[in-house]
Amino acid sequence: MDYLLAESSILKENYIYVLGIDHPAKFLNSGRSIASVLGRNVKLRGEFAGRFGNQYPTVKDYYRTSKDAVIVQDILPFVPEAHCGCA
């Protein structure tokens, strides 16, 4: 799930499209630290920390509270020729 989509103030449904749901689901429910995920993006890391502090230490902690903000849509059933061995 994209952080900027999840925190968007625009009142519309937000989608992120994936080829296969297994890997994204595993990541979003992982215990990987937010600091690790945002480590290279100094601006985004600062924005996230300024907004939430240490409230969400792991990816799954943030995802649990924001998962309804973005619809993760698997497009593989609709575009089978896009199969890349990632499902």
C-alpha positions in Angstrom: 0.0 0.0 0.0 1.3 3.4 -0.9 1.6 5.7 2.1 0.8 8.8 0.1 -2.4 7.2 -1.2 -3.4 6.1 2.3 -2.9 9.6 3.7 -4.5 11.5 0.8 -7.1 14.1 1.7 -8.9 13.6 -1.6 -12.3 12.0 -1.0 -12.2 9.2 -3.5 -11.4 5.5 -3.6 -7.7 4.9 -3.9 -6.3 1.8 -5.6 -2.9 0.3 -6.0 -2.7 -2.4 -8.7 -0.5 -5.4 -8.2 0.3 -8.6 -10.2 -0.4 -11.3 -7.6 -1.5 -10.5 -4.0 0.8 -12.9 -2.1 4.0 -10.7 -2.0 2.2 -7.4 -1.2 0.1 -9.1 1.5 3.2 -10.7 3.1 5.0 -7.3 3.1 2.0 -5.3 4.5 1.5 -7.8 7.3 5.2 -8.0 8.1 7.2 -7.0 11.1 9.6 -5.0 9.0 10.4 -1.7 10.7 9.0 1.5 9.3 12.5 3.1 9.7 13.9 0.3 7.4 11.3 0.8 4.8 11.6 4.6 4.7 15.3 4.6 5.3 16.5 6.0 2.0 13.7 8.6 1.5 14.7 11.3 4.0 11.8 13.6 3.1 9.1 10.9 3.5 10.7 9.5 6.6 10.6 13.0 8.2 7.0 13.5 7.1 5.9 10.2 8.5 7.8 10.7 11.8 6.4 14.3 12.1 2.9 13.0 11.6 3.0 9.8 13.7 6.1 9.9 15.8 6.8 6.3 17.0 3.2 5.2 16.9 3.8 2.7 14.2 7.1 0.8 14.6 6.4 -1.8 12.0 4.7 -2.0 8.6 1.9 -4.2 9.9 1.2 -1.7 12.7 0.6 1.1 10.2 -1.3 -1.2 7.8 -3.7 -2.4 10.5 -5.0 1.1 11.0 -4.9 2.4 7.4 -5.7 -0.7 5.3 -9.2 0.6 4.4 -7.8 3.8 2.9 -6.3 2.0 -0.2 -7.7 -0.9 -2.1 -5.0 -3.4 -3.1 -6.3 -4.8 -6.4 -4.8 -7.9 -8.0 -5.0 -7.5 -11.7 -3.6 -10.9 -12.6 -7.1 -12.5 -13.0 -8.0 -9.8 -15.5 -4.7 -9.7 -17.4 -3.3 -13.3 -17.4 -0.7 -12.4 -20.1 0.9 -10.1 -17.5 1.9 -13.1 -15.4 5.5 -12.7 -14.4 6.0 -15.6 -12.1 5.3 -13.4 -9.1 1.9 -14.7 -8.1 
